[in-house]
Amino acid sequence: MNMKRQGPRYLVIGGIQWLLDWGVMVLLSHAGLRIGVANITGRITGALIGFWLNGKITFTGDEHVIGRRQLLRFVAMWLVMTLLSTVAIEAIDDVLGRKWAWLAKPLVEAFLGVLGFIGSRHWVYRR
C-alpha cells in the first residue's frame, strides 16, 4: 500500500488516539495527578487503540503484518516517544504552567506523530 493511502489513515487514527490521550491527560492532571504521570496514562490509553487500528487499517498488505514482533517493536518505539513527550510536557509545566502544558501537548504529539509514522511504516509493522 502506498503512502497516499497510509498517510490519511494514519492521520485519522492518530486524531482518535490524540483526542483520547489529551483528554485523559487533561482530566487526570486537572484532578491533581502530577502532569508527567497523567501524560503517561493518556499515552497508554491512546496506544492501546492505536496499535491495533494502525495494524489492521493503516499498515496492511503483503509487507506489513500485526503480530508479536510488531507489538514488541511498537512497545520499544512507544517507550522512547513517551519519554520524549513526558520530558517536554513536564518542562513546559515547570516553566510556563499547567494550562500552557495542556495547550502544548498537541504540538508535542504532532511532532512525535511524524516520527511515529516513519517508524511504524518502516519498522514496527514490517514482517
C-alpha positions in Angstrom: 0.0 0.0 0.0 1.3 3.4 -0.8 1.8 6.5 1.3 -1.1 8.3 -0.3 -3.4 5.8 1.4 -1.4 5.2 4.6 -0.9 8.9 5.4 -4.6 9.9 5.6 -5.5 6.7 7.5 -2.6 7.3 10.0 -3.8 10.9 10.5 -7.4 9.8 11.2 -6.3 7.1 13.6 -3.8 9.5 15.1 -6.5 12.0 15.7 -8.6 9.5 17.6 -5.5 8.5 19.6 -4.6 12.1 20.3 -8.1 13.1 21.5 -8.1 10.1 23.9 -4.5 10.8 25.0 -5.0 14.5 25.5 -8.4 14.2 27.2 -7.1 11.7 29.7 -4.0 13.8 30.5 -6.1 17.0 31.0 -8.7 15.2 33.1 -6.2 13.5 35.4 -3.9 16.5 35.7 -6.9 18.8 36.4 -7.9 16.3 39.1 -4.5 16.8 40.8 -2.3 14.0 39.3 1.2 15.0 38.5 1.3 16.0 34.8 4.0 13.5 33.9 2.0 10.6 35.3 -1.2 11.9 33.6 0.7 12.2 30.3 1.9 8.6 30.5 -1.6 7.4 31.4 -3.0 9.3 28.4 -0.4 7.9 26.1 -1.1 4.4 27.3 -4.8 4.8 26.5 -4.1 6.1 23.1 -1.5 3.4 22.4 -3.9 0.6 23.2 -6.3 1.6 20.4 -3.6 2.9 18.0 -1.5 -0.2 17.7 -4.5 -2.3 16.8 -6.2 0.2 14.4 -3.0 1.1 12.6 -2.0 -2.6 12.3 -5.4 -3.5 10.9 -6.3 -0.4 8.8 -3.3 1.7 8.0 -0.4 -0.7 7.5 -2.0 -3.7 5.8 -0.7 -5.7 2.9 2.0 -8.2 2.0 4.9 -6.4 3.6 3.1 -5.2 6.8 1.6 -7.5 9.5 0.5 -7.4 13.1 1.9 -9.9 15.4 4.2 -10.4 18.4 7.3 -9.0 16.7 5.4 -5.9 15.6 4.0 -5.5 19.2 7.5 -5.6 20.7 8.7 -3.1 18.1 5.7 -0.9 18.9 6.4 -1.0 22.6 10.0 -0.1 22.1 9.1 2.9 19.9 6.3 3.9 22.3 8.6 3.9 25.3 11.1 6.3 23.5 8.2 8.6 22.3 6.6 8.6 25.7 9.9 9.6 27.4 10.3 12.5 24.9 6.7 13.6 25.3 6.8 13.4 29.1 10.0 15.3 29.4 8.7 18.0 27.1 5.3 18.3 28.9 6.9 18.4 32.3 9.4 21.1 31.3 6.6 23.2 29.8 4.5 22.7 33.0 7.5 23.7 35.2 8.4 26.8 33.2 5.1 28.1 31.9 2.4 26.4 34.0 -0.2 23.7 33.7 -2.5 25.4 31.1 0.4 26.0 28.7 1.4 22.3 29.1 -2.2 21.4 28.2 -2.1 23.7 25.1 1.4 22.5 24.1 0.6 18.8 24.2 -1.0 18.8 20.7 2.2 20.3 19.2 4.5 17.9 21.0 2.4 15.0 19.9 2.1 16.2 16.3 5.9 16.3 16.1 6.1 12.8 17.6 3.3 11.6 15.3 5.5 12.3 12.3 8.3 10.3 13.8 5.8 7.6 14.7 4.5 7.3 11.2 8.0 6.9 9.8 8.9 4.4 12.5 5.6 2.4 12.0 5.8 2.3 8.3 9.4 1.3 8.0 10.0 -0.7 11.2 7.1 -1.5 13.5 4.6 -3.2 11.1 7.2 -4.8 8.8 7.5 -8.5 8.6 
